[in-house]
Amino acid sequence: MQLDEFQDVIARTYGERDRARGQAATVAWLCEELGELAQAVRKGTVAEQRHELSDVLAWLASLAHQLDLSLEDAAARYAGGCPRCAAIPCACP
C-alpha cells in the first residue's frame, strides 16, 4: 500500500471522528502510541512491534489529514537521501 492510499483509508475510516476530536488530542494520541511503540521495541515481540508501529502510522496519517498535508509529500523530502547533505548514507558531521 502506498502512503497516499493509506492516508486516504485512515481519513475515510476515522477522519470525521478525529477532526471532531481535534489536532491537539490527535497529537496526544500519537504521542501515547509512540510511547507504546518504544515499550514494544524494548520488551515486545515482533508482532507487538508491528502492531504499535501501525498505530503510530495511523495516528500520523490522521494528523496529516487534519492539517491538510500529504504523507507522500512529506516522505518525498527524503527521496534523495539526507535532506541536508543529499547523500546516501548521510555524510553530515
SULVENWO-V470458 format. One record per pair of residues at least 4 apart in sequence whose C-alpha atoms are under 6 Angstrom apart, sorted by sequence separation. I is the first residue (numbers start at 1). J is the second residue. If there is no record, write none. Layout:
# SULVENWO-V470458
i={I I}
j={J J}
This chain:
# SULVENWO-V470458
i={9 10 11 14 15 39 40 44 49 65 82 64 78 81 82 80 81 81 41 82 40 37 34 33 30 7 4 3}
j={13 14 15 18 19 43 44 48 53 69 86 69 83 86 87 86 87 88 49 90 49 52 56 56 59 61 72 72}
